[in-house]
Amino acid sequence: MTVNCAPIVEVLFDGTNWTDITRFVKVAEGIDISRGREDNQDEIQPGSLSLSLINDGRFTPGLASSPYYPNVKKGRIIRCRMVYWATNLVTNPSFESGTGDWSAAGTVAPALAQSTTHVQSGSQALRVTWGTGGTGPAAQTTIYGLEIGNTYTASAYVWVTAGTPAVRLGISGGTTGTSSSLTGAFQRITVTFTATSNFHVLQLTPATSPTSGQQCWIDAVQVEAGSSATTFSSSGATLSTRYIGHVNEWPVEWDGGVNGLVVTQLTATDLLKRLGGLAPMRSLLEEEMLYLAPDAYYTLGEESDSTTAGDTSGNGQAAMTTYQVAGAGGAITFGGDDGPGTDDLPAPRFTPFSQSQGKGLRADLASGSGSVVFACWMKTSLPGRDFLQICNRFTGAGGAAFVLNVDLADGTLRGTAFLGDDVSPADFGSVGKTTNLADGKDHLVAVILQNDGGVYASIDGGTPGSGFSFGSIVSSTVDLYDRIVAGGFKDPTGGAVNLFDGSISHVWVKRTSSMPDWSFAYSAGSGATESTTDRFERLRGLLFLAPIVRGSSTTQMAAQAAGGQTPLQTLRDVAAVESGIVFADRSASGTVVFECRNYRYNLASSVTLTPDDFMGDLRWSDDDQLTVNDFTARRDGGADQRVKDAASIASYGVYADGESQPWASDDDALAVAQWRVSNGAEVPPRVTEVSVMVNAIASWSSVLGLDISSVVTLSGLPAQSPFTSVTLHVEGYSEYIGVNEHRVTLNTSPAEINEVWQLGVAGHSELGVTTRFGL
């Protein structure tokens, strides 16, 4: 059995619309795709695509005559899909599963809906409800897999209500067929056309201008090779996305000298390459603070010999500089204290000479308008002191400032508004009065000054509590605030000084009318652990990625990590702690897949292949590549957990391995060591590679659905095999796409290691029978 297949290659040149470039692909030279990894011990590698394009100038970067100019640039998203069909090239020909792949067109587009009222094939049809008039109203679908120059016939059964315009089939921008002539009954209409592209849009249109509410039904749609319609086949075409990634470059070269054929040998790599090539991430606390898009952000994490602190918001604000407050003496020691959590950044230690003499840090900000939020992390054991001020650049009468203070009586948050000689101090509401800021611990304090005079606070990531209003004393000055001051200042009226004693870091300012959600920033800096799935969700949010999570986990990761690693490595660390994997989705750009270890547990087989389906030789391996019988899991700040398998060591000798990961507990590290030894102590013979010509086997549709981690069953194996049937996980694969040829080689590993005891899972919950426990 052989079915037809053809590639579809599209590029997102303008960032919005896919442009089909299939007709320029030298399919006879092949399209090569690879994804995944060689075996279950390797890291998932960036997926790649390579193909050759005939270049008439359209794929030349910077060439103004290119129809894609100026968007022929590296990094553009490219997608490769396959269309499979036996007879009918329509992907949704009888609407049994909905209206997918059909859309409405025109300035007054019709409404499309699945319907059982009038049906030609199966139990569903497509109901088309026209609007009044308009240009180009149509129900349409795209037909792929066409060969330029060949003749095709499209046909469909239509039911037209009496009084409703007749309908016809046509190719958008091309041939139109004869209009229907019956009402109140199904009639088959056709259009025959010559393909001028690898794809065309098939449309159902009214023959005359319709009126709102008029309806017709369409069913049993078919497009086939030839000049006449044959018996309808409900088995429509199948579309399968094989790859999505980013173009590495658009090279231009001449095949056979400068007068020869101009070609572009295009290569692309998927999302993992981009994540691995980006600049190293900062600590997760910094990343969370930056995610909130500040106008100015000072980590104050400079080295001990610093006297200034830089803005890392990317907005080019002036540095914070050290200045003397009243008299002499006092010190600000950069690097003199630990920053919050485990972000590895130090914090400056503010040590005043006295309550009224010492040093502070300040920075002049770009002018702005409207409400403002300012925030910082702080730590002190001494109440009654001011720690953060936002103000204008004038002092004395006419100066405006808002000061945050640690209350002398109970260590809670107080705020004071100054405007010239006017002073208005007040306690914050429920949030401000529940946290003792003078307890010697790190706290995150954020305050919003709204231009209507409202003032609210968030402490330690909490929702802003009941605030209070300073009225005109704030609302008349909020637009003047253009200086941020930490640790030391005089108030603008009587010159009172309450210099801070402790550490301040991560000073943050933004012009905004709403308080940001500080919960993620606080959890990042509080030293709390979190599950691997929560850490993955945090990272993918910071990286603006769409997520796919498969499986579930309660395994805890250690507190927030320091910076210095690429985004890809941070994601891989999560996968390593989980004993799972992470990889780029093959269908959706910007989407990363995180598979927890239990996703593979007892996973059902997707397809069964026999030797008649294989290409090439069947080969079993029984080497020691995957053998591990002595494993040590090393955890920073915790115990080294070592596990051995004495029987395996007696048989094969010592095969030692180990790794260091941020597990949150010694128990989690021990469980991983036990799991690795359990899997590696006695590795069974295995099939590492299976090749099939997909479009030449009966199970082609199931093979198209295989992805990383899918399970494949090989059955009917020769008697000389270690086993006559075996189940395998897909670890990766390579594809070759040619002219009506689609070859896939699967990299596989034994699925047996993930056959585990699971309560309530049929066939896997019998004690004494299936007693292998998952990690």
TAFENGI-V243939 format. One record per pair of residues at least 6 apart in sequence whose ideal C-beta (glycine too) atoms are under 7 Angstrom apart, sorted by the first residue. I is the first residue (numbers start at 1). J is the second residue. Records with the same first field share a line. If there is no record, write none. Layout:
I->J + J
This chain:
1->698
2->695 + 696
3->84 + 85 + 86 + 695 + 700
4->85 + 86 + 145 + 740
5->82 + 83 + 84 + 695 + 740 + 742
6->83 + 145
7->22 + 25 + 27 + 31 + 80 + 82 + 737
8->20 + 22 + 81 + 83 + 144
9->21 + 22 + 25 + 51 + 80
10->18 + 19 + 20 + 21 + 79
11->19 + 21 + 76 + 78
12->18 + 76 + 77
13->19 + 68 + 71 + 76
14->71
18->79
19->68
20->198 + 199
21->53
22->198
23->148 + 197 + 198
24->53 + 54
25->31 + 51 + 53
26->52 + 53 + 54
27->738 + 739
28->738 + 739
29->52
30->736 + 737 + 738
31->51 + 80 + 737
32->50 + 736
33->49 + 80 + 242 + 243 + 734 + 735
34->47 + 48 + 734
35->47 + 586 + 708 + 732 + 733
36->44 + 583 + 708 + 731 + 732 + 733 + 747
37->43 + 44 + 45 + 731 + 732 + 747
38->731 + 732 + 747
39->626 + 688 + 731 + 747 + 749
40->729 + 731 + 749
41->626
43->572
44->581 + 582 + 583
46->269 + 270 + 272 + 273 + 276
47->243 + 245 + 270 + 584
48->267 + 268 + 269
49->78 + 80 + 243 + 245 + 267 + 268
50->266 + 267
51->266
52->263 + 265
53->59 + 263 + 264 + 266
54->261 + 263
55->252 + 262 + 263 + 264
57->63 + 65 + 66
58->66 + 67 + 68
59->72 + 250 + 264
60->66 + 72 + 252
61->72 + 73 + 250
63->69
66->72
72->250
74->247 + 248 + 249 + 250
75->246 + 247
76->246 + 247
77->244 + 246 + 589
78->245 + 247 + 268
79->241 + 243 + 244
80->242 + 243
81->239 + 240 + 241 + 242
82->240 + 242 + 737 + 742
83->144 + 145 + 237 + 239
84->237 + 238 + 695 + 700
85->145 + 237
86->233 + 235
87->224 + 233
88->222 + 223 + 224 + 233 + 235 + 236 + 237
89->143 + 145 + 223 + 224 + 237
90->141 + 143 + 221 + 222 + 223 + 236 + 237
91->101 + 236 + 237 + 239
92->100 + 101 + 102 + 141 + 236
93->220 + 221 + 222 + 234 + 236
94->121 + 122 + 124 + 219 + 220 + 234
95->114 + 124 + 125 + 126 + 219
96->122 + 123 + 124
98->114
99->112 + 113 + 114 + 126
101->141
102->112 + 126 + 139 + 140 + 141
103->140
104->110 + 111 + 112 + 139
105->136 + 138 + 140
106->134 + 135 + 136 + 137 + 138
107->134 + 135 + 136
108->131 + 132 + 133 + 134 + 137
109->131 + 137
110->128 + 129 + 130 + 131 + 137 + 139
111->129
112->126 + 128 + 139
113->127
114->124 + 126
115->124 + 125 + 126 + 127 + 217
116->123 + 124
117->127 + 217
118->125 + 159 + 217
119->125 + 219
120->157 + 186 + 219 + 220
121->219 + 220 + 232 + 234
122->234
125->217 + 218 + 219
126->139 + 217 + 218 + 219
127->215 + 217
128->139 + 204 + 215 + 216 + 218
129->213 + 215
130->137 + 206 + 210 + 214
131->137 + 212
132->210 + 211 + 212
133->209
137->205 + 206 + 210
138->203 + 204 + 205
139->204 + 218
140->172 + 201 + 202 + 203
141->202
142->199 + 201
143->199 + 200 + 202 + 223
144->198 + 199
145->237
146->152 + 195 + 197 + 198 + 199 + 200
147->195
148->195 + 196 + 197 + 198
149->194 + 195
150->195 + 225
151->192 + 194 + 226 + 227
152->193 + 195 + 223 + 224 + 225
153->190 + 192 + 224 + 226 + 227 + 228 + 229
154->169 + 190 + 191 + 202 + 222 + 223
155->188 + 189 + 190 + 222 + 229
156->169 + 189 + 204 + 218 + 220 + 221
157->186 + 187 + 188 + 219 + 220
158->167 + 180 + 186 + 187 + 189 + 216 + 217 + 218
159->185 + 186 + 216 + 217
160->166 + 167 + 180 + 182 + 183 + 216
161->183 + 214 + 215 + 216
162->183 + 184
164->214 + 215 + 216
165->206 + 207 + 208 + 210 + 214
166->179 + 180 + 181 + 207
167->179 + 180 + 204 + 205 + 206 + 207 + 216
168->176 + 177 + 178 + 179 + 180 + 189 + 205 + 207
169->177 + 189 + 190 + 191 + 202 + 204
170->176 + 177 + 191 + 203 + 205
171->191 + 193 + 200 + 202
172->200 + 201 + 203
174->193
175->191 + 193
176->191
177->189 + 190 + 191
178->189
179->207
180->187 + 189
181->187
188->229
190->229
192->227
202->223
204->218
220->232
222->229 + 232 + 233
224->230
238->701 + 704
240->704
241->586 + 587
242->586 + 735
243->586
244->270 + 586 + 587 + 588 + 589
245->268 + 269 + 270
246->268 + 269 + 274
247->266 + 268
248->267 + 268 + 269
250->264 + 266
251->264 + 265
252->262 + 264
253->263 + 265
254->260 + 262
255->261 + 263
270->584
271->584 + 590 + 592
272->568 + 583 + 584
275->566 + 567 + 568 + 571
276->566 + 568
278->566 + 567
280->563 + 564 + 565 + 566
281->287 + 563 + 565 + 567 + 570
282->563
283->343 + 344 + 345 + 560 + 562 + 563
284->343 + 524 + 560 + 561
285->340 + 341 + 343 + 521 + 524 + 525 + 560
286->299 + 343 + 563
287->542
288->520 + 521 + 524
289->297 + 506 + 508 + 521
290->297
291->542
292->516
293->510
294->313 + 508 + 509 + 510
295->313 + 315 + 368 + 509 + 510 + 511
296->311 + 313 + 315 + 317 + 363 + 365 + 484 + 509
297->311 + 312 + 313 + 508
298->309 + 311 + 320 + 363 + 507
299->312 + 345 + 505 + 506
300->309 + 347 + 348 + 504 + 505 + 507
301->339 + 345 + 346 + 505
302->309 + 334
303->334 + 335
304->333 + 334 + 335
306->334
307->322
308->319 + 320 + 321 + 322
309->319 + 320 + 361
310->319
311->317 + 319
317->363 + 365 + 366
318->363 + 364
319->363
320->361 + 362 + 363
321->361 + 362
322->332 + 359 + 361
323->359 + 360 + 362
324->359
325->358 + 359 + 360 + 488 + 489 + 490 + 497 + 499
326->356 + 357 + 490 + 497
327->357
328->357
329->353 + 357 + 358
330->351 + 352 + 353 + 357 + 358 + 359 + 499
331->351 + 359
332->348 + 350 + 359 + 361 + 487
333->348 + 349 + 351
334->348
335->346
336->348 + 349
337->346 + 347 + 349 + 503
338->346 + 347
339->345 + 346 + 347 + 505
340->377 + 442 + 505 + 525
341->524 + 525 + 526 + 527 + 559 + 560
342->527 + 559 + 560 + 562
343->525 + 560 + 562
344->562
347->503 + 504 + 505
348->503 + 504
349->503
350->487 + 500 + 501 + 502 + 503 + 504
351->501
352->358 + 488 + 499 + 501
355->497 + 498 + 499
356->497 + 499
358->488 + 499
359->488
360->485 + 486 + 487 + 488 + 489
361->486 + 487
362->483 + 484 + 485
363->483 + 484
364->393 + 482 + 483
365->482 + 483 + 484 + 509
367->482
368->511
369->479
370->451 + 479 + 511 + 513
371->448 + 449 + 450 + 451 + 478 + 512 + 513
372->390 + 449 + 478 + 481 + 509 + 511
373->446 + 447 + 448 + 510 + 512 + 515 + 516
374->388 + 390 + 447 + 484 + 508 + 509
375->444 + 445 + 446 + 508
376->388 + 445 + 486 + 504 + 505 + 506 + 507 + 508
377->442 + 443 + 444 + 505 + 506 + 525
378->387 + 437 + 443 + 445 + 502 + 504
379->440 + 441 + 442 + 443 + 502 + 503
380->406 + 437 + 438 + 500 + 501 + 502
381->438 + 440 + 502
382->438 + 501 + 502
383->406 + 407 + 408 + 411 + 438
384->406 + 408 + 498
385->405 + 406 + 498 + 499 + 500 + 501
386->403 + 404 + 405 + 489 + 498 + 500
387->404 + 406 + 487 + 500 + 504
388->404 + 486
389->401 + 402 + 403 + 485 + 489
390->402 + 481 + 484
391->399 + 400 + 401 + 481 + 483 + 485
392->399 + 400 + 480 + 481 + 482 + 483
393->482 + 483
395->492
396->492
397->420 + 421
398->420
399->418 + 420 + 492
400->418 + 419 + 477 + 480 + 481
401->418 + 492
402->415 + 417 + 449
403->415 + 416 + 491
404->413 + 415 + 445 + 447
405->414 + 416 + 498
406->437 + 438
407->414
410->436
411->436 + 437 + 438 + 439
412->427 + 432 + 433 + 435 + 436 + 437
413->428 + 432 + 437 + 445 + 457 + 459
414->425 + 427
415->426 + 428 + 447 + 455
416->423 + 424 + 425
417->424 + 470 + 473 + 474
418->491 + 492 + 493
419->473 + 476 + 477
421->493
422->473
423->493
424->470 + 473
426->468
427->433
428->457 + 465 + 467
429->465 + 466 + 467 + 468
430->465 + 466
431->457 + 458 + 459 + 462 + 464 + 465
432->457 + 459 + 465
435->443 + 459 + 460
437->443
442->525
443->459 + 460
444->460 + 461 + 518 + 521 + 522 + 525
445->457 + 459
446->457 + 458 + 515 + 518
447->455 + 457
448->455 + 456 + 515
449->455 + 474 + 478
450->513
451->475 + 478
452->475
453->469 + 470 + 471 + 472 + 474 + 475
454->467 + 469
455->467 + 468 + 469 + 470 + 474
456->464 + 467 + 515
457->464 + 465 + 467
458->464 + 515 + 518
460->522
461->518 + 519 + 521 + 522 + 523
464->515
484->507 + 509
486->504 + 507
487->499 + 500 + 504
488->499 + 500
490->496 + 497
520->538
524->560
527->559
528->559
529->556 + 557 + 558 + 559 + 664
530->556 + 557
531->553 + 554 + 555 + 556
532->553 + 555 + 557 + 574 + 577 + 578
533->549 + 552 + 553 + 596
535->557 + 574
536->549 + 574 + 594
537->547
539->570 + 571 + 574
540->547 + 592
543->567
545->590 + 591 + 592
546->588 + 590 + 591
547->592 + 594
548->585 + 591 + 593
549->594
550->593 + 595 + 596 + 599
551->595 + 596 + 597 + 598 + 599
552->596 + 598
553->578 + 596
555->577 + 578 + 668
556->664 + 665 + 668
557->574 + 577 + 662 + 664
558->636 + 662 + 663 + 664
561->662
571->582 + 592
572->582
573->661 + 662
574->582
575->581 + 582 + 594
576->659 + 661
577->661 + 662 + 663
578->596 + 597
579->597 + 672 + 675 + 775
580->594 + 595 + 596 + 597
581->595
582->592 + 593 + 594
583->593 + 708
584->592
585->591 + 592 + 593
586->707
595->709
597->775
598->774
599->709
600->709 + 729 + 754
601->754 + 756 + 758 + 774
602->754 + 755 + 756 + 758 + 761 + 764
603->711 + 754
604->711
605->711 + 712 + 713 + 727
606->702 + 705 + 706 + 710 + 711 + 712
607->699 + 702 + 703 + 706 + 712
608->713 + 715
609->690 + 692 + 712 + 714
610->715 + 716
611->618 + 716 + 717
613->692 + 697
614->690 + 691 + 692
615->691 + 692 + 693 + 743
616->691
619->689
620->685 + 686 + 687 + 721 + 722
621->685 + 686 + 688
622->685
624->652 + 655
626->680 + 683
627->652 + 655 + 680 + 683
628->655 + 657 + 676 + 677 + 680
629->644 + 645 + 648 + 649 + 652 + 654 + 655 + 677 + 680 + 681
630->644 + 649 + 654 + 655 + 656
631->643 + 657 + 658 + 673 + 676 + 677
632->640 + 641 + 642 + 658 + 673
633->641 + 658 + 659 + 669 + 670 + 672 + 673
634->640 + 658 + 659 + 660
635->663 + 666 + 669
636->662
638->666 + 669
639->666
641->666 + 669 + 670 + 673
642->673
643->673 + 674 + 677
644->677
645->677 + 681
648->681 + 682
663->669
671->775
672->775
675->775
679->753
684->750 + 752
685->722
686->749 + 750
687->714 + 726 + 728 + 748
688->747 + 748
689->745 + 746 + 747 + 748
690->712 + 714 + 746 + 748
691->743 + 745
692->703 + 744
693->743
694->700 + 703 + 704 + 742 + 744
695->742
703->744
706->712 + 730
707->730
708->730 + 731 + 732
709->729 + 730
710->730
711->727 + 728 + 729 + 751
712->728 + 730 + 746 + 748
713->725 + 727
714->725 + 726 + 728
715->725
716->724
717->723 + 724 + 725
727->751 + 752
728->748 + 749 + 750 + 751
729->748 + 749 + 751
730->746 + 748
731->747 + 748 + 749
732->747
733->744 + 745 + 746 + 747
734->745
735->743 + 744
736->743
755->772
756->764 + 772 + 773 + 774
757->764 + 765 + 770 + 771 + 772 + 773
758->764 + 765
759->765
764->770
